[in-house]
Amino acid sequence: MDSCQPENLASASIVLWRAIPGQSKALPLVRRNVPDVHPALGTHQILFRLLRSFPANLVDLVVIGVYFVATIFVGWLFRRKAHSSSEFFHAARTLPTAVTAIAFLAANCGALEIVGIVSASAKYGAKTLHFYWIGAIPAMLFLALCMMPIYLRSRALTVPEFLKLRFNDSTRTLNIVCCGIMMILVSGISLYALSQVLRTFLGWSFTQTTLTAAAIVFLYVSLGGLSATMYNEVIQFGLIILGIFPLVFFILRDFHGWGGIASQLQPSMRHTWVGLPLTSPHAYPMDVLGISMGLGFVLSFGYWCTDFVLIQRALAARTTAGVIHTPLIAAAVKVFFPVLLVLPGLAAAILFRTREGFNYDQALPSLMMRYYCHGLLGFGITAILASLMSGLAGNINALVTIWTHDVYRATLAPNRSDGHYVLMGRFSTLVAILLSIATAYLALSFNNLMDYLQLLFSLFNAPLLATFLLGMFTTWATPKAGFWGLLFGIVSSIAHNFAYRMHWITYGSDMSANFYGAILAWASCFLLTALLSGFTTAKSREELADLTCWTGTHQGIRMPKTALALAFVTFATCLFLSVVFR
């Protein structure tokens, strides 16, 4: 059996037992005080009563407190290096490659990566591996080898600024609006997920959780700017590894390795490709076309190649080689990240599958409370908090940079002093935090964070990818066509999602709806932009100098041989693992 075996259900103090798959004897896990456990409750009902009633003790709280103090200290440490706008918003291109690569990966390790992937693994099974391999690695390699050199040559400091240079002010403004909406909503996701964690572990209310996290993020982002944010992301990434790795060890020990987990999974949850129909979005949760085109191309390339939070970290590297190596190093590490997150999600699918109404977003904290003792539980809580605060801080900092650099400085208040823009950045940080708190309530209507996140990416990132591909890799895409194509793609995606929510069209799952919505948005933007470009005026090659792959000047970017070798090894490893776990 795979559930807890209480020694005396009616007593105030009971012993939890951890059953070992394949063994008849259960091992005592830990003695915990449990109030209000009724003998008539089912075994899994008892388990969740135990989990929700188990508070963190002083050791756990000390570990969490030390982490909070450390993040604020990092912000205070970098406050002297954040006096100019270049240092506050862009880190003045002074950071070593190791820092930018870890920060690049850590910026993705927010609610999406930690709570979201474990949640999706518990809901969809091994198919969640697609979010790592086909849904990440090819796009990260393409970004490093094909797009980062163009970003560098253009000298644009933000994604909206590049769109202004390549197309026009209207396209930039539309992108700023979309980026702002998405960053605020993603920040709200981080706060929502953080509240789920602390409510499960500590019993804190939603208001207590959001205000505490928001205050800490505000302090270190407003004090140290991008440098403080990225160095904190390095610390947070280390804490994520330290906090989750013991969980993987305990799970593999209890299930006697991967074979024990695979043998207890439902057949539909064991494979990534086997058993998937070629195209059947209305009857199956996922299909080959939706995964390969919707996730593998549109959503993954749209996220990794156009998301300013990620681009901002790569551009902070002090050397050209460092800018190119940043996504490559992150990709090489990400290939093996499923061991930390997908595997616990699969274990949760087995342990909690009979729990009626189980909230998938509580899979990771529930697993930690099942396996971790005090002290180690504190590290586990800190790992989740670090991931969520990393995602929150990254989006807040990027949003403030876009607002101050692309809107306030460029349009509303040009030619002000440098200190004035830094002050505006700090004030904007407070406003962005408050907006994030408000949008956190929107995430309450979803029982799976990955569904919500992929919906946001399909609405905004999918059409933006088409605009970027035409802008960077053609010279005939025109400014007017770029704007109207992007707008039409966004409207098409919103209309598709509205039709799905109103049940005018049906899909086998929310995720499948997101995949096909992304395909529609990308195709709409691409086709209309290409069509209108035939009837409107394109920019001259002189105006497009260093803005496309065909109009580079003599200041070319030489691709390091180490980058090509690392990209080849990473792609080959990804392909091999995809075949093995098909």
C-alpha positions as CSV (number, residue, x, y, z in Angstrom):
1,M,0.0,0.0,0.0
2,D,1.1,3.6,-0.6
3,S,-0.8,5.5,2.1
4,C,-0.2,6.5,5.7
5,Q,-1.1,3.9,8.3
6,P,-2.1,5.5,11.6
7,E,-1.5,3.5,14.8
8,N,-4.6,4.9,16.6
9,L,-6.9,7.1,14.6
10,A,-8.7,8.5,17.6
11,S,-5.7,9.5,19.6
12,A,-4.3,13.0,19.7
13,S,-0.8,11.9,18.9
14,I,-0.3,9.3,16.2
15,V,2.5,7.8,14.1
16,L,2.6,8.2,10.4
17,W,3.8,5.1,8.5
18,R,5.6,5.2,5.1
19,A,4.8,2.1,3.1
20,I,7.6,0.9,0.9
21,P,6.4,-0.4,-2.5
22,G,7.1,-4.1,-2.8
23,Q,7.4,-4.6,1.0
24,S,4.7,-5.8,3.4
25,K,6.1,-4.0,6.4
26,A,5.6,-0.2,6.7
27,L,8.3,1.9,8.3
28,P,7.5,4.6,10.9
29,L,8.0,8.0,9.4
30,V,7.5,10.6,12.2
31,R,5.2,11.2,15.2
32,R,3.0,14.2,14.8
33,N,0.2,15.8,16.8
34,V,-3.0,15.7,14.9
35,P,-6.2,17.4,16.0
36,D,-9.7,16.4,14.9
37,V,-9.0,13.1,13.1
38,H,-12.2,11.2,12.9
39,P,-12.0,7.3,12.8
40,A,-14.6,7.2,10.0
41,L,-12.4,9.1,7.6
42,G,-10.8,7.3,4.7
43,T,-7.1,6.7,4.6
44,H,-6.3,9.5,2.1
45,Q,-8.7,11.9,3.9
46,I,-6.7,11.2,7.1
47,L,-3.4,11.8,5.2
48,F,-4.5,15.3,4.0
49,R,-5.8,16.2,7.4
50,L,-2.4,15.3,8.8
51,L,-0.6,17.3,6.1
52,R,-2.7,20.4,6.6
53,S,-2.4,20.3,10.4
54,F,1.4,19.9,10.5
55,P,3.0,23.3,11.2
56,A,6.6,24.1,10.6
57,N,8.6,24.4,13.9
58,L,11.2,26.9,15.0
59,V,14.0,25.3,13.0
60,D,12.0,25.5,9.8
61,L,11.0,29.1,10.5
62,V,14.7,30.1,11.2
63,V,15.7,28.6,7.8
64,I,13.0,30.6,6.1
65,G,13.8,33.7,8.0
66,V,17.5,33.5,7.1
67,Y,16.6,33.3,3.4
68,F,14.4,36.4,3.6
69,V,17.1,38.4,5.4
70,A,19.7,37.2,2.9
71,T,17.7,38.4,-0.1
72,I,17.2,41.9,1.4
73,F,21.0,42.0,2.3
74,V,21.9,41.3,-1.4
75,G,19.7,44.2,-2.4
76,W,21.3,46.5,0.2
77,L,24.8,45.3,-0.9
78,F,24.2,46.3,-4.5
79,R,22.5,49.6,-3.7
80,R,25.7,51.5,-4.3
81,K,26.1,50.0,-7.8
82,A,22.5,51.0,-8.8
83,H,22.9,54.8,-8.9
84,S,22.9,55.2,-12.7
85,S,20.0,54.1,-14.9
86,S,22.3,51.9,-16.9
87,E,23.3,50.0,-13.8
88,F,19.8,49.9,-12.2
89,F,17.9,48.7,-15.3
90,H,20.6,46.9,-17.4
91,A,23.4,46.0,-15.0
92,A,25.7,48.0,-17.4
93,R,26.8,44.7,-19.2
94,T,29.1,43.9,-16.3
95,L,28.1,40.5,-15.1
96,P,30.1,37.3,-15.6
97,T,28.7,34.5,-17.8
98,A,28.3,32.1,-14.9
99,V,26.0,34.6,-13.2
100,T,23.9,35.4,-16.3
101,A,23.5,31.8,-17.2
102,I,22.3,30.7,-13.8
103,A,20.0,33.8,-13.6
104,F,18.7,33.0,-17.1
105,L,17.7,29.5,-15.9
106,A,16.5,30.7,-12.5
107,A,14.3,33.4,-14.1
108,N,12.4,30.4,-15.6
109,C,12.3,28.6,-12.3
110,G,9.4,30.5,-10.9
111,A,5.9,29.3,-10.5
112,L,6.1,27.9,-14.1
113,E,9.1,25.6,-13.3
114,I,8.7,24.4,-9.7
115,V,5.1,24.3,-8.6
116,G,3.7,24.3,-12.2
117,I,5.8,21.4,-13.5
118,V,5.2,19.2,-10.5
119,S,1.5,20.0,-10.7
120,A,1.4,19.3,-14.5
121,S,3.3,16.0,-14.0
122,A,0.7,14.8,-11.4
123,K,-2.1,15.7,-13.8
124,Y,-0.7,14.7,-17.2
125,G,2.1,12.2,-16.3
126,A,5.3,11.7,-18.3
127,K,3.9,13.9,-21.1
128,T,5.1,16.8,-19.0
129,L,8.6,16.0,-20.2
130,H,7.7,17.7,-23.5
131,F,7.9,21.0,-21.6
132,Y,11.6,20.4,-21.2
133,W,12.8,18.7,-24.3
134,I,10.8,19.6,-27.4
135,G,9.3,22.5,-25.5
136,A,12.5,24.2,-24.4
137,I,15.9,22.9,-25.7
138,P,15.5,23.6,-29.5
139,A,14.2,27.1,-28.8
140,M,17.0,27.9,-26.4
141,L,19.6,26.8,-28.9
142,F,18.0,28.8,-31.7
143,L,17.9,31.9,-29.4
144,A,21.7,31.6,-28.7
145,L,22.9,30.8,-32.2
146,C,20.5,32.8,-34.4
147,M,18.8,35.6,-32.5
148,M,21.2,36.8,-29.8
149,P,23.7,38.0,-32.4
150,I,21.0,40.1,-34.0
151,Y,19.9,41.4,-30.6
152,L,23.5,42.4,-30.0
153,R,24.1,44.1,-33.4
154,S,20.9,46.1,-33.1
155,R,22.1,47.7,-29.8
156,A,18.5,47.6,-28.5
157,L,18.3,47.5,-24.8
158,T,14.8,46.0,-24.6
159,V,12.5,43.9,-26.8
160,P,10.1,46.8,-27.5
161,E,13.0,49.0,-28.5
162,F,14.0,46.4,-31.1
163,L,10.5,46.3,-32.5
164,K,10.6,50.1,-32.8
165,L,13.9,49.9,-34.7
166,R,12.7,47.1,-37.0
167,F,9.1,48.2,-37.5
168,N,7.7,51.3,-36.0
169,D,6.4,53.1,-32.8
170,S,3.0,51.5,-33.1
171,T,4.4,48.0,-33.0
172,R,6.5,48.9,-30.0
173,T,3.5,50.4,-28.2
174,L,1.4,47.3,-28.8
175,N,4.1,45.1,-27.6
176,I,4.6,47.2,-24.4
177,V,0.9,46.9,-23.6
178,C,1.0,43.1,-24.1
179,C,4.2,42.7,-22.2
180,G,2.9,44.7,-19.3
181,I,-0.3,42.7,-19.1
182,M,1.5,39.4,-19.3
183,M,4.2,40.3,-16.8
184,I,1.7,41.5,-14.2
185,L,-0.4,38.3,-14.7
186,V,2.7,36.1,-14.4
187,S,3.8,38.0,-11.2
188,G,0.3,37.4,-9.9
189,I,0.8,33.7,-10.6
190,S,3.9,33.7,-8.5
191,L,2.1,35.3,-5.6
192,Y,-0.8,32.9,-5.9
193,A,1.5,29.9,-5.9
194,L,3.4,31.3,-3.0
195,S,0.2,31.6,-1.0
196,Q,-0.6,28.0,-1.8
197,V,2.7,26.9,-0.4
198,L,2.6,28.9,2.8
199,R,-1.0,28.1,3.4
200,T,-0.2,24.4,3.2
201,F,2.9,24.6,5.4
202,L,2.3,27.5,7.8
203,G,-1.4,28.1,7.7
204,W,-0.9,31.7,6.6
205,S,-3.8,33.5,4.9
206,F,-3.6,34.7,1.3
207,T,-3.3,38.3,2.4
208,Q,-0.4,37.6,4.9
209,T,1.5,35.6,2.3
210,T,1.2,38.1,-0.6
211,L,2.0,41.2,1.5
212,T,5.1,39.5,3.1
213,A,6.5,38.3,-0.2
214,A,5.7,41.5,-2.0
215,A,7.4,43.6,0.6
216,I,10.6,41.5,0.5
217,V,10.7,41.6,-3.3
218,F,10.1,45.3,-3.4
219,L,13.0,45.9,-1.0
220,Y,15.7,44.1,-2.8
221,V,14.6,45.0,-6.4
222,S,14.2,48.7,-5.6
223,L,17.5,48.8,-3.7
224,G,19.8,47.0,-6.1
225,G,18.0,46.9,-9.5
226,L,18.9,44.2,-12.0
227,S,22.2,43.2,-10.5
228,A,20.6,42.5,-7.1
229,T,17.8,40.6,-8.8
230,M,20.2,38.4,-10.8
231,Y,22.5,37.7,-7.9
232,N,19.5,36.8,-5.8
233,E,18.4,34.4,-8.6
234,V,21.8,32.7,-8.3
235,I,21.2,32.1,-4.6
236,Q,17.7,31.1,-5.2
237,F,18.7,28.5,-7.9
238,G,21.1,26.9,-5.4
239,L,18.4,26.7,-2.8
240,I,16.0,25.1,-5.3
241,I,18.5,22.3,-5.9
242,L,19.3,21.8,-2.2
243,G,15.7,21.9,-1.2
244,I,14.3,19.5,-3.8
245,F,17.1,17.0,-4.4
246,P,16.5,15.1,-1.1
247,L,12.9,14.6,-2.1
248,V,14.0,12.9,-5.3
249,F,16.3,10.6,-3.2
250,F,13.5,9.6,-0.8
251,I,11.1,8.9,-3.6
252,L,13.5,6.8,-5.6
253,R,14.4,4.9,-2.4
254,D,10.7,4.2,-1.5
255,F,9.8,3.1,-5.0
256,H,13.0,1.2,-5.7
257,G,14.0,3.4,-8.6
258,W,12.3,4.6,-11.8
259,G,11.0,1.1,-12.5
260,G,8.9,1.1,-9.4
261,I,7.3,4.4,-10.3
262,A,6.6,3.4,-13.9
263,S,5.0,0.1,-12.9
264,Q,2.4,1.9,-10.7
265,L,1.6,4.7,-13.1
266,Q,-1.5,4.4,-15.3
267,P,-0.5,3.3,-18.9
268,S,-1.5,6.6,-20.4
269,M,0.8,8.5,-18.0
270,R,4.0,6.4,-18.6
271,H,5.0,7.6,-22.1
272,T,5.6,10.9,-23.9
273,W,4.8,9.9,-27.5
274,V,3.5,6.3,-27.4
275,G,-0.3,6.1,-27.6
276,L,-0.7,9.7,-28.7
277,P,-3.0,10.2,-31.8
278,L,-1.6,12.2,-34.7
279,T,-4.3,14.8,-34.5
280,S,-7.4,14.5,-32.2
281,P,-7.6,17.7,-30.1
282,H,-11.2,17.3,-29.2
283,A,-11.0,13.7,-27.8
284,Y,-7.6,13.4,-26.2
285,P,-5.8,15.6,-23.7
286,M,-2.8,16.0,-26.1
287,D,-1.9,14.9,-29.6
288,V,1.2,14.9,-31.8
289,L,0.3,17.9,-33.8
290,G,-0.5,20.0,-30.7
291,I,2.7,19.0,-28.9
292,S,5.1,19.3,-31.9
293,M,3.6,22.5,-33.5
294,G,1.8,24.2,-30.6
295,L,4.3,23.5,-27.8
296,G,7.5,22.5,-29.6
297,F,7.5,25.4,-32.0
298,V,5.0,28.3,-31.3
299,L,4.9,28.3,-27.5
300,S,8.5,27.3,-26.8
301,F,10.1,29.6,-29.4
302,G,7.6,32.4,-28.5
303,Y,8.7,32.2,-24.9
304,W,12.4,31.5,-25.0
305,C,13.2,33.8,-28.0
306,T,11.0,36.9,-27.2
307,D,10.5,37.0,-23.5
308,F,12.3,40.2,-22.2
309,V,12.9,38.7,-18.8
310,L,15.2,36.1,-20.4
311,I,16.7,38.4,-23.0
312,Q,17.5,40.9,-20.3
313,R,19.7,38.4,-18.4
314,A,21.6,37.3,-21.5
315,L,22.3,40.9,-22.5
316,A,23.7,41.6,-19.0
317,A,26.8,39.5,-19.7
318,R,30.0,41.5,-20.0
319,T,31.3,39.9,-23.2
320,T,29.8,39.0,-26.6
321,A,30.7,35.3,-26.1
322,G,29.0,35.5,-22.7
323,V,25.8,36.8,-24.2
324,I,25.7,33.8,-26.7
325,H,26.8,31.2,-24.1
326,T,24.2,32.3,-21.5
327,P,21.2,30.5,-23.1
328,L,23.5,27.5,-24.2
329,I,24.7,26.8,-20.6
330,A,21.1,27.1,-19.3
331,A,19.9,24.7,-22.0
332,A,22.6,22.1,-21.1
333,V,21.5,22.2,-17.4
334,K,17.8,22.2,-18.3
335,V,18.1,18.9,-20.2
336,F,18.4,17.1,-16.8
337,F,16.0,19.2,-14.8
338,P,13.1,16.8,-15.1
339,V,14.8,14.5,-12.6
340,L,14.1,17.2,-9.9
341,L,10.5,18.1,-10.9
342,V,8.8,15.6,-13.2
343,L,9.7,12.6,-11.1
344,P,8.2,14.0,-7.9
345,G,5.1,14.9,-9.9
346,L,4.7,11.3,-11.1
347,A,5.1,10.1,-7.5
348,A,2.3,12.5,-6.5
349,A,0.1,11.0,-9.2
350,I,0.5,7.6,-7.6
351,L,0.3,8.6,-3.9
352,F,-2.6,11.0,-4.2
353,R,-4.6,9.6,-7.1
354,T,-7.5,8.5,-5.0
355,R,-7.9,11.9,-3.4
356,E,-11.1,13.3,-4.7
357,G,-10.8,17.0,-5.6
358,F,-7.1,17.0,-5.1
359,N,-5.5,20.4,-6.0
360,Y,-2.6,19.6,-8.3
361,D,-0.8,22.8,-7.3
362,Q,-0.3,21.4,-3.8
363,A,1.4,18.3,-5.0
364,L,5.0,19.5,-4.2
365,P,4.3,20.8,-0.7
366,S,2.2,17.7,0.1
367,L,5.1,15.5,-1.0
368,M,7.6,17.4,1.2
369,M,5.3,17.2,4.2
370,R,5.1,13.4,3.6
371,Y,8.9,12.8,3.3
372,Y,10.7,15.6,5.1
373,C,11.5,16.0,8.8
374,H,11.9,19.4,10.5
375,G,14.9,21.3,9.3
376,L,14.9,19.6,6.0
377,L,11.3,20.7,5.6
378,G,12.5,24.3,6.2
379,F,14.9,23.9,3.2
380,G,12.1,22.4,1.2
381,I,9.8,25.4,1.9
382,T,12.6,27.8,1.2
383,A,13.3,26.1,-2.2
384,I,9.7,26.7,-3.2
385,L,9.7,30.2,-1.9
386,A,12.9,30.9,-3.7
387,S,11.5,29.7,-7.0
388,L,8.4,31.8,-6.7
389,M,10.1,34.9,-5.5
390,S,12.6,34.5,-8.4
391,G,9.8,34.5,-10.9
392,L,8.1,37.4,-9.2
393,A,11.2,39.6,-9.0
394,G,12.3,38.9,-12.5
395,N,8.9,39.9,-14.0
396,I,8.7,43.0,-11.8
397,N,12.2,44.2,-12.7
398,A,11.6,43.6,-16.4
399,L,8.2,45.4,-16.3
400,V,9.8,48.4,-14.5
401,T,12.6,48.5,-17.1
402,I,10.2,48.5,-20.1
403,W,8.0,51.2,-18.5
404,T,10.8,53.5,-17.5
405,H,13.1,53.0,-20.6
406,D,10.5,52.6,-23.4
407,V,7.6,54.7,-22.2
408,Y,8.5,57.2,-19.5
409,R,12.0,58.1,-20.7
410,A,11.3,57.8,-24.4
411,T,7.9,59.6,-24.5
412,L,6.6,61.1,-21.3
413,A,9.7,62.7,-19.7
414,P,12.8,62.8,-22.0
415,N,16.0,64.6,-21.1
416,R,15.6,64.3,-17.4
417,S,18.6,63.6,-15.1
418,D,19.8,60.0,-14.7
419,G,18.9,60.0,-11.0
420,H,15.3,61.0,-11.9
421,Y,14.9,57.8,-14.0
422,V,16.3,55.6,-11.2
423,L,13.8,57.2,-8.8
424,M,11.0,56.6,-11.2
425,G,12.2,53.0,-11.5
426,R,11.9,52.5,-7.7
427,F,8.5,54.1,-7.6
428,S,7.3,52.0,-10.5
429,T,8.5,48.9,-8.6
430,L,6.0,49.6,-5.9
431,V,3.2,50.1,-8.4
432,A,4.0,46.9,-10.2
433,I,4.0,45.0,-6.9
434,L,0.5,46.3,-6.0
435,L,-0.8,45.3,-9.4
436,S,0.7,41.8,-9.0
437,I,-1.2,41.4,-5.7
438,A,-4.4,42.3,-7.5
439,T,-3.9,39.9,-10.4
440,A,-3.0,37.0,-8.0
441,Y,-6.7,36.5,-7.5
442,L,-7.2,35.7,-11.2
443,A,-5.1,32.5,-10.7
444,L,-7.6,31.2,-8.1
445,S,-9.9,30.0,-10.9
446,F,-7.4,27.5,-12.3
447,N,-6.5,24.2,-10.6
448,N,-3.3,23.9,-12.6
449,L,-0.7,26.6,-13.0
450,M,0.7,25.3,-16.3
451,D,-2.7,25.5,-17.9
452,Y,-3.0,29.2,-16.9
453,L,0.6,30.0,-18.0
454,Q,0.3,28.3,-21.4
455,L,-2.9,30.3,-21.9
456,L,-1.1,33.6,-21.3
457,F,1.8,32.5,-23.7
458,S,-0.7,31.5,-26.4
459,L,-2.4,34.9,-26.1
460,F,0.7,37.1,-26.3
461,N,3.9,35.3,-27.1
462,A,2.6,33.2,-30.0
463,P,1.8,36.0,-32.4
464,L,4.9,37.9,-31.2
465,L,7.0,35.0,-32.4
466,A,5.7,35.4,-36.0
467,T,6.5,39.1,-35.9
468,F,10.0,38.5,-34.7
469,L,10.8,35.8,-37.2
470,L,9.6,37.9,-40.1
471,G,11.4,40.9,-38.7
472,M,14.7,39.3,-38.1
473,F,14.9,36.9,-41.0
474,T,13.3,38.8,-43.8
475,T,13.9,42.3,-45.3
476,W,10.4,42.5,-46.9
477,A,8.2,42.6,-43.8
478,T,6.9,46.2,-43.6
479,P,6.3,48.4,-40.5
480,K,2.5,48.6,-41.1
481,A,2.2,44.9,-41.8
482,G,4.1,44.1,-38.6
483,F,1.7,46.2,-36.5
484,W,-1.5,44.9,-38.0
485,G,-0.3,41.3,-38.2
486,L,0.6,41.3,-34.5
487,L,-2.7,42.9,-33.5
488,F,-4.7,40.4,-35.6
489,G,-2.8,37.5,-34.1
490,I,-3.5,38.7,-30.5
491,V,-7.2,39.2,-31.3
492,S,-7.5,35.8,-33.0
493,S,-6.0,34.1,-29.9
494,I,-8.3,36.0,-27.6
495,A,-11.4,35.1,-29.7
496,H,-10.3,31.4,-29.8
497,N,-10.0,31.3,-26.0
498,F,-13.3,33.1,-25.6
499,A,-15.0,30.5,-27.8
500,Y,-13.5,27.7,-25.8
501,R,-14.5,29.2,-22.5
502,M,-18.1,29.6,-23.8
503,H,-18.0,26.0,-25.0
504,W,-18.6,26.9,-28.6
505,I,-15.6,24.7,-29.4
506,T,-14.3,21.8,-27.3
507,Y,-10.9,20.3,-26.6
508,G,-9.8,17.2,-24.7
509,S,-8.0,19.4,-22.1
510,D,-7.2,23.0,-21.3
511,M,-3.6,22.3,-22.4
512,S,-4.7,21.1,-25.8
513,A,-6.8,24.3,-26.2
514,N,-3.7,26.3,-25.4
515,F,-1.6,24.5,-28.0
516,Y,-4.1,25.0,-30.8
517,G,-4.8,28.5,-29.8
518,A,-1.1,29.3,-30.1
519,I,-1.0,27.7,-33.5
520,L,-4.0,29.9,-34.6
521,A,-2.4,33.0,-33.2
522,W,1.0,32.4,-34.8
523,A,-0.5,31.5,-38.2
524,S,-2.9,34.5,-38.2
525,C,-0.1,36.9,-37.5
526,F,2.4,35.4,-39.9
527,L,-0.1,35.2,-42.8
528,L,-1.6,38.7,-42.4
529,T,1.9,40.2,-42.0
530,A,3.1,38.5,-45.2
531,L,0.0,39.5,-47.1
532,L,0.0,43.1,-46.1
533,S,3.8,43.4,-46.8
534,G,3.0,42.9,-50.5
535,F,0.9,46.1,-50.5
536,T,2.8,48.4,-48.1
537,T,6.3,50.0,-48.2
538,A,9.2,48.2,-46.7
539,K,12.2,49.9,-45.1
540,S,15.4,50.3,-47.1
541,R,18.5,48.1,-46.4
542,E,20.2,51.1,-44.9
543,E,17.3,51.5,-42.4
544,L,17.6,47.8,-41.6
545,A,21.3,47.8,-41.0
546,D,22.2,45.4,-38.2
547,L,18.5,44.6,-37.6
548,T,18.1,41.4,-39.7
549,C,20.3,38.4,-40.4
550,W,20.7,39.7,-44.1
551,T,21.7,43.3,-43.3
552,G,24.6,43.0,-41.0
553,T,27.4,45.5,-41.3
554,H,31.1,45.0,-41.0
555,Q,30.6,44.8,-37.2
556,G,29.7,41.1,-37.4
557,I,29.4,38.8,-34.4
558,R,31.8,35.8,-34.6
559,M,30.2,32.6,-33.3
560,P,32.6,30.9,-30.7
561,K,33.5,27.3,-31.6
562,T,32.7,26.3,-28.0
563,A,29.1,27.6,-28.5
564,L,28.6,25.4,-31.5
565,A,30.1,22.3,-29.8
566,L,27.9,22.9,-26.7
567,A,24.8,23.3,-28.8
568,F,25.5,20.1,-30.7
569,V,26.1,18.0,-27.5
570,T,23.0,19.5,-25.8
571,F,20.7,18.8,-28.8
572,A,22.0,15.2,-29.2
573,T,21.4,14.5,-25.5
574,C,17.9,15.9,-25.7
575,L,17.1,13.8,-28.8
576,F,18.5,10.7,-27.1
577,L,16.4,11.2,-24.0
578,S,13.3,11.9,-26.0
579,V,13.7,8.5,-27.8
580,V,14.5,6.6,-24.6
581,F,11.4,7.9,-22.8
582,R,9.1,8.0,-25.8
